[in-house]
Amino acid sequence: MPTVEQLQVAPSRDRLRDIANAVYPGAEVTSVTRMRGGLDSGVHRLGLSLPDGTRWAVMLRRFAEFSLPPLRQANTEWKILQLLSELGVTAPRPLVNDAAGTLCGSPAIIVSYLPGRPVLAPKDTEGWALQLAAALVRLHMASRGLKRPSFLPHVNDGDRAWIMSDSPPPDRITRHPEGPRLVAALRELAKYLKPAPECLVHTDYWAGNTIWSRGRLTGIIDWTWACWGDPAYDVAYGCFDMWLTGRDHEAEVFLEEYERLTGGPVQNLRYYALLCCKRPMPDPVIWLPSWHDFGMTEVTADDLRRGLSRSIRHAFALPA
């Protein structure tokens, strides 16, 4: 199976021709641009010329072996994008499903192109945080009250076994200096989780997975890891990402706006914030290539390590 680095190279000319015809018979690829960021896939913007001369753009996403098999990643994201289209959530529209990889050479999907780009270093930081909160509220409200789709795991499925029992937690957590304390807190907090209206949860909601155009958030991308469950997970992860890079004030604005728009405090927030903090353990340096690929080359491994320690402190300070 190709690596992410191999998938960052554009497909061959023959494959591009076949891809264009799968999207629209008679179409031709006129440009190929690699999109930056991401650890589990290679993404390219394909400019197309249709037979009538119309210009169009689509996104090709080819999946690499990560914590989920590429075939499963492709099929899951395809189904989620279909659901989002039905719900009216602003996200890429699914166009061609090549989960088998017969067309693209590896499991892939082709989706519509959302004009714009992720914004990781905004000029208006408060407005940025406010828009991130509002978009998240729209996502959660659009899916609240629906029956859980059979293809979506529950947000707690991956961690329930070791949190709700005496079985050993993953070694990568206990190897971090704060790991044992974090595990003990999660096990205690899990006993008192409050029921919450469940909905579609992105689980990787940060600025790098949002698209902005002319100062407005216009879409949410990268849905491979979506789950069903407590919306507090997404709120916690949004705060966690801001804490990680020192945007403590923006995290406060983000949380306050989410709570204002939903009419009350987010329940279970400390539990899910701690759950988010364990994701890059034992060393958040694993995320450094993605930050550098986005152009944030000033971010260092030590910055992320300090950021994780700061995030853990913030998470413990949240209401239980």
Legacy VTK file of the C-alpha trace (Angstrom):
# vtk DataFile Version 3.0
C-alpha trace
ASCII
DATASET POLYDATA
POINTS 320 float
0.000 0.000 0.000
1.462 3.438 -0.883
2.743 5.722 1.882
1.475 9.266 2.433
4.686 10.589 0.875
4.099 8.511 -2.263
0.481 9.679 -2.451
1.591 13.298 -2.320
2.951 12.747 -5.844
0.290 13.280 -8.513
-1.153 10.233 -10.288
0.155 9.301 -13.725
-1.188 11.024 -16.830
-3.174 7.909 -17.776
-4.788 7.712 -14.356
-5.626 11.422 -14.432
-7.343 10.930 -17.785
-9.417 8.059 -16.365
-10.264 10.047 -13.241
-11.456 13.023 -15.292
-13.701 10.769 -17.381
-15.125 9.152 -14.242
-16.082 12.587 -12.929
-17.500 13.804 -16.245
-17.307 11.908 -19.553
-15.002 13.712 -21.963
-13.432 15.942 -19.312
-9.697 16.618 -19.338
-7.341 17.474 -16.481
-5.794 20.909 -17.025
-4.004 21.385 -13.692
-2.916 19.379 -10.649
-2.131 21.032 -7.309
-1.106 19.199 -4.158
-3.020 20.372 -1.093
-1.007 20.721 2.088
-1.475 19.210 5.521
-2.764 15.817 6.585
-1.108 12.687 7.895
-3.276 9.921 6.454
-3.795 10.797 2.788
-2.529 12.548 -0.310
-4.874 15.255 -1.587
-4.773 17.008 -4.974
-6.917 19.691 -6.535
-7.669 18.759 -10.136
-8.640 21.471 -12.586
-10.944 20.065 -15.259
-12.057 21.259 -18.665
-15.470 19.872 -19.651
-16.383 19.137 -23.299
-18.393 22.387 -23.541
-15.382 24.412 -22.352
-16.620 24.845 -18.782
-13.878 24.914 -16.150
-14.381 22.941 -12.968
-12.313 21.809 -9.996
-12.531 18.651 -7.890
-10.523 17.149 -5.042
-8.842 13.758 -5.238
-8.097 12.160 -1.871
-6.085 8.922 -1.812
-5.759 7.152 1.543
-2.617 5.654 3.041
-2.264 2.977 5.708
-2.844 4.742 9.021
-4.671 3.601 12.149
-7.523 2.424 9.891
-7.186 0.434 6.637
-7.367 2.685 3.534
-10.399 0.829 2.141
-12.329 1.489 5.339
-11.203 5.137 5.433
-12.432 5.739 1.890
-15.788 4.028 2.392
-16.396 5.747 5.738
-15.658 9.225 4.445
-17.831 8.589 1.385
-20.828 7.601 3.512
-20.322 10.541 5.867
-20.184 13.016 2.981
-23.425 11.545 1.635
-25.016 12.062 5.056
-23.696 15.621 5.310
-25.114 16.427 1.896
-28.526 15.242 3.083
-28.217 17.305 6.272
-27.213 20.461 4.425
-23.876 20.770 6.237
-21.313 22.727 4.218
-18.774 20.081 3.270
-17.408 18.597 0.028
-19.995 16.736 -2.051
-19.125 13.121 -2.901
-18.640 12.582 -6.654
-16.787 9.305 -7.295
-16.117 6.472 -4.842
-12.989 4.484 -5.717
-12.552 2.693 -2.386
-11.288 -0.381 -4.254
-8.531 1.697 -5.851
-9.139 0.383 -9.382
-9.331 3.880 -10.826
-6.797 5.792 -8.730
-4.322 3.034 -7.868
-5.176 3.073 -4.146
-8.383 3.583 -2.131
-9.654 7.051 -2.970
-12.633 9.339 -3.245
-13.231 12.316 -5.532
-15.259 15.173 -4.094
-16.261 18.700 -4.975
-13.793 21.514 -4.393
-14.515 24.122 -1.716
-12.791 27.391 -2.720
-10.504 28.744 -0.036
-7.951 27.341 2.368
-7.422 26.530 6.051
-6.435 29.510 8.208
-4.105 28.654 11.083
-2.713 32.141 11.768
-5.671 34.553 11.518
-5.400 38.316 11.794
-8.745 38.585 13.590
-8.233 35.871 16.182
-11.468 36.473 18.090
-13.575 36.502 14.921
-11.823 33.311 13.858
-12.709 31.586 17.131
-16.309 32.830 16.967
-16.784 31.423 13.469
-15.248 28.071 14.442
-17.765 27.839 17.291
-20.744 28.811 15.134
-19.871 26.272 12.427
-19.575 23.532 15.046
-22.967 24.405 16.508
-24.534 24.176 13.021
-22.987 20.731 12.518
-24.197 19.384 15.843
-27.686 20.826 15.527
-28.107 19.459 11.986
-27.638 15.874 13.171
-29.157 16.041 16.651
-32.178 13.810 17.055
-31.243 11.479 14.205
-30.789 7.757 14.668
-27.140 6.764 14.778
-26.036 5.559 11.309
-24.890 1.937 11.426
-21.506 2.687 9.843
-20.470 5.234 12.482
-18.651 4.072 15.632
-19.492 5.662 18.956
-17.045 8.328 20.075
-16.237 6.331 23.221
-15.798 2.929 21.587
-12.038 3.063 21.196
-11.315 3.918 24.829
-14.180 2.389 26.769
-12.443 -0.967 27.325
-9.499 0.387 29.334
-11.253 3.340 30.960
-14.204 1.324 32.274
-12.100 -1.565 33.581
-8.824 -2.367 35.297
-7.220 -3.463 32.026
-3.954 -1.665 31.208
-4.278 1.562 29.213
-2.338 1.914 25.959
1.401 1.968 26.582
1.847 5.195 24.628
-0.236 7.012 27.272
1.572 5.686 30.327
4.937 6.543 28.757
4.076 10.254 28.994
4.930 11.795 32.403
1.320 12.942 32.856
-0.146 9.695 31.520
-0.847 7.857 34.801
-2.546 10.929 36.297
-4.618 11.390 33.165
-5.705 7.718 33.186
-6.762 7.905 36.835
-8.796 11.063 36.176
-10.540 9.600 33.128
-11.536 6.481 35.061
-12.982 8.548 37.880
-14.792 11.033 35.609
-16.279 8.217 33.508
-18.328 7.118 36.524
-20.220 10.422 36.488
-20.697 11.229 32.806
-23.926 13.095 32.288
-26.295 12.043 29.481
-26.118 14.328 26.456
-28.125 14.560 23.215
-25.975 12.630 20.746
-25.135 13.729 17.227
-22.495 13.498 14.502
-19.071 14.260 15.996
-16.174 15.210 13.729
-13.514 14.214 16.363
-10.736 16.178 14.576
-12.292 19.635 14.608
-9.467 22.146 14.319
-8.695 25.029 11.980
-6.664 22.809 9.645
-9.865 20.926 8.799
-11.872 24.025 7.935
-11.943 26.045 4.721
-11.999 29.856 4.702
-12.661 32.323 1.910
-12.511 36.122 2.259
-12.507 35.913 6.028
-15.458 33.518 6.279
-15.509 29.872 7.293
-17.091 28.177 4.280
-16.762 24.460 4.956
-15.513 21.570 7.088
-13.303 18.841 5.599
-11.561 15.556 6.517
-14.363 13.399 7.909
-12.612 10.017 8.050
-12.579 9.873 11.845
-16.146 11.046 12.432
-18.164 9.233 15.112
-21.505 9.420 16.835
-21.877 10.599 20.399
-21.488 13.474 22.829
-20.850 16.818 21.045
-18.626 17.787 23.980
-15.831 15.841 22.296
-15.663 18.304 19.390
-15.819 21.305 21.712
-13.012 19.839 23.811
-10.898 19.100 20.767
-11.375 22.611 19.415
-10.128 24.020 22.727
-7.305 21.484 22.893
-5.944 22.488 19.505
-5.919 26.151 20.487
-4.233 25.424 23.821
-1.640 23.347 22.005
-0.376 26.409 20.131
-0.809 28.965 22.894
-4.162 30.390 21.793
-5.621 30.257 25.300
-7.765 33.384 24.851
-9.161 32.114 21.552
-10.062 28.816 23.241
-11.996 30.765 25.871
-13.831 32.762 23.180
-14.590 29.558 21.239
-16.058 27.813 24.289
-18.077 30.815 25.437
-19.580 31.290 21.968
-20.492 27.616 21.636
-22.214 27.724 25.021
-23.974 30.993 24.172
-25.332 29.597 20.910
-26.448 26.302 22.464
-27.946 27.958 25.534
-25.948 26.413 28.329
-22.699 24.941 29.619
-21.105 21.995 27.837
-21.427 18.903 30.024
-18.612 16.357 30.469
-16.062 18.842 29.149
-13.168 17.914 31.457
-13.539 14.230 30.584
-13.407 14.806 26.826
-10.644 17.398 27.054
-8.459 14.886 28.887
-9.412 12.264 26.312
-8.216 14.632 23.573
-4.947 15.284 25.404
-4.009 11.604 25.253
-4.237 11.491 21.445
-0.670 12.595 20.585
0.953 10.824 23.549
3.690 10.009 24.293
5.099 12.757 22.052
3.121 15.329 20.003
6.094 15.625 17.645
4.198 13.105 15.495
2.010 16.045 14.411
4.908 18.317 13.513
5.086 17.323 9.807
1.477 18.403 9.315
2.105 21.828 10.884
5.200 22.331 8.750
3.352 21.227 5.626
0.765 23.924 6.334
3.606 26.448 6.296
3.880 26.858 10.083
7.587 26.091 10.017
8.252 28.198 13.114
6.469 25.570 15.249
9.052 23.275 16.867
8.883 19.904 18.585
9.487 21.611 21.930
6.633 24.042 21.222
4.238 21.124 20.800
5.563 19.355 23.895
5.084 22.485 25.977
1.687 22.918 24.346
0.589 19.431 25.361
1.615 20.079 28.975
-0.301 23.377 28.874
-3.337 21.611 27.388
-3.350 19.044 30.174
-3.298 21.827 32.784
-6.214 23.574 31.067
-8.161 20.322 30.770
-7.825 19.569 34.488
-9.051 23.092 35.261
-12.310 22.651 33.337
-15.628 21.939 35.096
-16.176 18.221 35.559
LINES 1 321
320 0 1 2 3 4 5 6 7 8 9 10 11 12 13 14 15 16 17 18 19 20 21 22 23 24 25 26 27 28 29 30 31 32 33 34 35 36 37 38 39 40 41 42 43 44 45 46 47 48 49 50 51 52 53 54 55 56 57 58 59 60 61 62 63 64 65 66 67 68 69 70 71 72 73 74 75 76 77 78 79 80 81 82 83 84 85 86 87 88 89 90 91 92 93 94 95 96 97 98 99 100 101 102 103 104 105 106 107 108 109 110 111 112 113 114 115 116 117 118 119 120 121 122 123 124 125 126 127 128 129 130 131 132 133 134 135 136 137 138 139 140 141 142 143 144 145 146 147 148 149 150 151 152 153 154 155 156 157 158 159 160 161 162 163 164 165 166 167 168 169 170 171 172 173 174 175 176 177 178 179 180 181 182 183 184 185 186 187 188 189 190 191 192 193 194 195 196 197 198 199 200 201 202 203 204 205 206 207 208 209 210 211 212 213 214 215 216 217 218 219 220 221 222 223 224 225 226 227 228 229 230 231 232 233 234 235 236 237 238 239 240 241 242 243 244 245 246 247 248 249 250 251 252 253 254 255 256 257 258 259 260 261 262 263 264 265 266 267 268 269 270 271 272 273 274 275 276 277 278 279 280 281 282 283 284 285 286 287 288 289 290 291 292 293 294 295 296 297 298 299 300 301 302 303 304 305 306 307 308 309 310 311 312 313 314 315 316 317 318 319
